[in-house]
Amino acid sequence: MKILHLANHTDAIGSGAVNAMIDLACAQADEGHAVSVASSGGSFEALLASHRIAHIRLVQRKNVFALPAMLSRFRLLITRERPEIVHAHMLTGAVLARLAAMGGDYALIVTVQDEYQKSSRAMGAGDTVVAMHQAVAEPLIRRGIPANRVRVVASGTVGSRRFGAAPTPVELRHPNVVTVTGLAERKGIFDLARAFALTLARHPDAHLYVIGEGVDRVRFEEHLASLNISANVHLEGFVPDPRGYLAQADVFALVAANDGWPVAINEAREAGCAIVAAHSSAAAAALDEGSAGLLVAADDPAALAEAFAALLSDTAQRDTWRVRARTGLERLSVERMHRAYLDIYRASLAARASQRADHSFESSRR
């Protein structure tokens, strides 16, 4: 099968959409499919090349004035590459592929990361629209995308090709709470800080390790200082491979309420962490509705602190949740995601072939 993936970039900056696309493309190429990725480029290009995946430079940006030029370049790409499947992972690629569809004979697959995005309805342009979990699929259908064109595929990153054979060892202070998140208010980091301040009342020797960068770093540092907890909070910055930190985590926390699919939970489960997450439809899906990690009310620092303190106080309870985190991991594997998308690709190609046959039959009767 000849497959073209579309994304804005291929940078290793912690984007769940890009990480899942890279994992999927590598799995497809390793099985012998002809795979290419079109984007503005980035640090994953070397990994793609090592899996015999062609990277094609195609700048995609949300700018209506740039659309004609982008569309012209995309049509040239389609004419040259002639893919059977075009898989768009972001809005601009989905729009380009739909606008160019009349000049290309391909099935368009669009993955929607998050129904909260204003663009999620526009991404319904695909022949098949893939949602990360059912709570994303249902609003898309309510907004007018036919249910028979919507599929659900969880973002599988367990067994990723993005990481080397072994993580770099990291020494952390214990007891600790570790999180992998962007430093942005919408990621719940201020609630996390308030929860950790409450945790310190029961565990004054605890430490919080925050893996990630973001636009609200300065505000977050000021907030930590206002809570008088800066000495116990370690801002480690963006780490491309967080597995060393996850291996040392006593508790892993994720408090973002509106992530499309929290890939960090996949990685924490693979590492066997005791997990505490703010309740959201995405976190619940990633944690098997709470069987693989503790779900607490979102926007409730006291509830988070209670969960942190309970796990830090009870080694046996932590060990129980570590085992539960690793139970049922196959559902979150790259291989499972790869197989699910191949089924979708084949069904979409078969549907297009059937439509062409019906059109030819109707034309012959006229």
C-alpha positions in Angstrom: 0.0 0.0 0.0 1.2 3.5 -0.8 0.6 5.8 2.2 1.2 9.6 2.6 1.0 11.1 6.0 0.5 14.9 6.5 1.5 16.9 9.5 2.6 20.5 10.2 6.1 19.3 11.4 8.1 16.3 12.5 9.8 17.8 15.5 10.3 16.0 18.8 8.7 18.6 21.0 6.2 16.4 22.9 3.3 16.6 20.4 1.1 13.6 20.9 -0.2 13.8 17.4 3.3 13.9 15.8 4.6 11.1 18.1 1.7 8.8 17.2 2.1 9.6 13.5 5.8 8.8 13.6 5.2 5.5 15.4 2.4 4.6 12.9 4.5 5.5 9.8 7.5 3.5 11.1 5.3 0.4 11.8 3.8 0.6 8.3 7.2 0.9 6.6 8.6 -1.9 8.7 5.9 -4.1 7.3 6.8 -3.3 3.7 4.3 -0.5 2.8 5.6 2.4 0.8 5.3 5.3 3.3 6.1 9.0 3.0 5.6 12.0 5.3 5.0 15.5 4.1 5.7 18.3 6.6 7.8 21.4 7.2 10.4 19.0 8.7 12.0 18.4 12.1 14.2 16.3 14.2 12.4 13.0 13.5 13.6 13.1 9.8 16.6 10.9 10.6 14.4 8.3 12.3 12.1 8.3 9.3 15.0 7.8 6.9 16.3 4.9 9.0 12.9 3.1 8.4 13.1 3.9 4.7 10.4 6.6 4.9 10.7 9.5 2.5 10.2 12.9 4.0 8.8 15.5 1.6 9.1 19.2 2.6 5.6 20.7 2.5 5.0 23.8 4.6 1.5 23.7 6.1 0.2 26.6 8.1 -3.1 28.1 9.1 -3.1 31.1 6.7 -5.9 31.5 4.3 -3.8 33.8 2.1 -1.1 31.1 1.7 -3.7 28.4 0.8 -3.5 28.7 -3.0 0.3 28.3 -3.0 0.1 25.4 -0.5 -2.6 23.7 -2.6 -0.6 24.1 -5.8 2.5 22.4 -4.2 0.3 19.7 -2.7 -1.3 18.9 -6.0 2.2 18.6 -7.6 3.2 16.2 -4.7 0.1 14.1 -5.3 0.7 13.9 -9.1 4.3 12.8 -8.4 3.7 10.4 -5.5 0.3 9.0 -6.4 -0.6 7.7 -2.9 -3.5 5.3 -2.4 -4.0 6.7 1.2 -3.5 10.2 2.4 -3.6 10.4 6.2 -4.0 13.9 7.6 -3.1 14.3 11.3 -3.7 18.1 11.6 -6.3 20.6 10.2 -4.2 22.2 7.4 -3.3 18.9 5.8 -6.9 17.7 6.0 -8.1 20.8 4.2 -5.4 20.6 1.5 -6.1 16.9 0.9 -9.9 17.5 0.6 -9.5 20.4 -1.8 -7.1 18.5 -4.0 -9.1 15.3 -3.9 -10.8 15.9 -7.3 -7.3 15.8 -8.9 -6.2 12.7 -7.0 -7.4 9.1 -6.7 -6.8 8.4 -3.0 -8.8 7.7 0.2 -8.5 10.5 2.7 -8.2 9.5 6.4 -8.3 12.3 9.0 -7.4 11.8 12.6 -9.1 14.2 15.0 -7.1 14.7 18.2 -9.6 16.6 20.3 -13.3 17.5 19.7 -12.8 20.6 21.8 -10.7 22.1 19.0 -12.7 24.6 16.9 -11.3 22.9 13.8 -12.7 19.4 14.7 -15.8 19.9 12.5 -13.7 21.0 9.5 -11.6 17.9 9.9 -14.7 15.9 9.0 -13.5 16.3 5.4 -12.0 12.8 5.4 -13.5 9.7 3.7 -13.0 8.2 7.2 -12.6 10.3 10.4 -10.8 8.7 13.2 -11.3 9.8 16.8 -9.0 8.9 19.7 -11.9 7.7 21.9 -15.6 7.5 22.0 -16.1 10.8 23.8 -14.4 12.6 20.8 -16.4 10.5 18.3 -19.9 11.3 19.6 -19.7 15.1 19.4 -18.3 14.8 15.9 -21.4 12.8 14.9 -23.7 15.3 16.6 -22.0 18.1 14.6 -23.0 16.4 11.3 -20.3 13.9 10.4 -22.1 10.7 9.3 -21.6 7.9 11.9 -20.6 5.4 9.3 -17.6 7.5 8.5 -16.4 7.8 12.1 -14.0 5.2 13.7 -12.3 5.1 17.1 -8.6 4.2 17.4 -6.7 4.9 20.6 -3.3 6.4 20.2 -0.9 3.5 20.6 2.7 4.4 21.6 3.8 1.3 23.6 6.7 -0.2 21.8 7.6 3.0 20.1 10.4 3.2 17.6 11.1 6.8 18.7 13.1 5.6 21.7 16.5 3.9 21.9 17.0 0.5 23.5 17.5 1.8 27.0 16.7 5.2 28.7 19.4 7.3 30.2 19.5 6.7 34.0 18.2 9.5 36.1 18.7 9.9 39.9 15.7 11.5 41.6 15.1 12.4 45.3 12.4 10.4 47.1 9.5 10.4 47.8 8.5 12.1 44.6 5.7 12.9 42.2 6.7 13.1 38.5 4.7 14.7 35.7 5.3 15.1 32.0 3.4 18.1 30.7 3.5 21.4 28.9 4.0 24.4 31.1 0.7 26.0 30.2 -2.3 26.9 32.3 -4.7 24.7 30.3 -2.5 21.7 31.3 -3.6 22.2 34.9 -0.1 23.0 36.2 -1.3 25.6 38.7 -3.7 23.1 40.3 -0.8 20.6 40.4 1.3 23.1 42.3 -1.5 23.8 44.8 -2.0 20.0 45.2 1.7 19.5 45.8 1.7 22.3 48.4 -1.0 20.4 50.3 0.9 17.1 49.9 4.0 18.7 51.6 1.9 19.2 54.7 1.9 15.4 55.2 5.2 14.6 53.4 7.5 17.6 53.9 10.4 15.8 52.3 8.6 15.1 49.0 9.7 16.4 45.6 7.9 17.3 42.4 9.6 16.8 39.1 8.0 18.6 36.2 9.2 17.4 32.7 8.3 19.9 30.0 8.4 23.5 28.8 5.8 26.0 27.8 4.5 29.5 27.5 3.6 29.9 31.2 6.9 28.9 32.7 7.6 32.3 34.3 4.1 32.5 35.7 4.5 29.0 37.1 7.8 29.8 38.8 6.2 32.8 40.4 3.3 30.7 41.5 5.7 28.1 43.1 7.4 30.9 44.9 4.1 32.3 46.2 3.3 28.9 47.6 6.8 28.7 49.2 7.4 25.3 47.5 10.1 26.2 45.0 12.8 24.3 46.9 10.9 21.0 46.5 9.9 21.5 42.8 12.3 20.7 40.0 11.6 22.1 36.5 13.5 19.8 34.3 12.6 21.3 30.9 11.6 19.3 27.9 13.1 15.8 27.8 12.7 13.9 24.5 12.9 10.5 26.3 11.3 10.7 29.7 11.6 7.0 30.5 14.5 7.6 33.0 12.3 9.9 35.1 9.3 7.5 34.9 11.5 4.6 36.1 12.3 6.6 39.2 8.8 7.9 39.9 7.0 7.0 43.1 3.8 8.6 41.7 3.1 9.8 38.2 0.6 12.7 37.9 -1.3 14.1 34.9 -3.8 16.9 35.6 -4.6 18.2 32.1 -8.4 18.1 31.7 -8.8 18.5 27.9 -6.0 16.6 26.2 -7.1 14.7 23.0 -5.1 11.6 24.1 -2.6 11.8 26.9 0.4 10.0 25.4 2.2 10.6 28.7 -0.2 8.2 30.4 0.7 5.5 27.8 4.4 6.0 28.6 3.8 6.0 32.4 1.8 2.8 32.1 4.5 1.2 30.0 7.0 2.2 32.7 4.8 0.6 35.4 4.1 3.8 37.3 1.5 4.3 40.0 -0.7 6.9 38.2 -2.9 9.7 39.5 -4.8 11.7 36.8 -7.4 14.4 36.8 -10.7 12.9 35.5 -11.4 13.6 31.8 -12.8 11.4 29.1 -9.3 11.1 27.6 -7.6 10.2 30.8 -10.4 7.7 31.7 -10.0 6.0 28.2 -6.2 5.8 28.6 -6.5 4.4 32.1 -9.2 1.8 31.2 -11.9 3.8 33.1 -9.8 3.8 36.3 -8.7 0.2 36.5 -5.1 1.2 35.5 -4.7 4.4 37.6 -6.5 6.6 40.1 -8.9 9.2 38.6 -9.7 12.2 40.7 -12.0 15.1 40.2 -10.5 17.8 37.8 -9.9 21.3 39.2 -9.7 19.8 42.7 -6.2 20.3 44.2 -7.4 18.8 47.6 -8.5 15.6 45.9 -5.2 15.4 44.0 -3.2 15.9 47.2 -5.2 13.2 49.0 -4.3 10.7 46.2 -0.6 11.7 46.2 -0.3 11.5 50.0 -2.1 8.1 50.1 0.2 6.6 47.6 3.4 8.1 49.0 2.4 6.7 52.4 1.6 3.2 51.4 4.2 1.1 49.5 1.9 -1.8 49.1 -0.8 0.4 47.5 1.8 1.9 45.1 2.9 -1.6 44.1 -0.7 -2.6 43.4 -1.2 0.3 41.1 2.1 -0.3 39.4 0.9 -3.8 38.5 -2.4 -2.5 37.4 -0.8 0.1 35.1 0.9 -2.6 33.1 -2.1 -4.8 32.8 -3.8 -4.7 29.4 -1.0 -2.7 27.7 -1.6 -4.4 24.3 -4.5 -2.0 23.7 -2.0 0.9 23.8 0.6 -0.7 21.6 1.9 0.7 18.3 1.2 -2.7 16.7 -2.5 -2.6 17.7 -2.8 1.0 16.4 -1.0 0.0 13.1 -3.4 -3.0 12.6 -6.5 -0.9 13.3 -5.5 1.8 10.8 -4.7 -0.8 8.1 -8.2 -2.1 8.5 -9.5 1.4 8.1 -7.4 2.0 5.0 -8.5 -1.2 3.3 -12.2 -0.5 4.1 -11.9 3.1 2.8 -10.2 1.9 -0.5 -12.9 -0.7 -0.9 -15.7 1.9 -0.4 -14.1 4.1 -3.0 -13.8 1.2 -5.5 -17.5 0.4 -4.9 -18.5 4.1 -5.5 -16.5 4.1 -8.7 -18.2 0.9 -9.9 -21.6 2.3 -9.1 -20.8 5.6 -10.9 -19.6 3.6 -14.0 -22.7 1.5 -14.0 -25.0 4.6 -13.8 -23.0 6.3 -16.6 -23.4 3.3 -18.8 -27.2 3.3 -18.4 -27.5 6.9 -19.5 
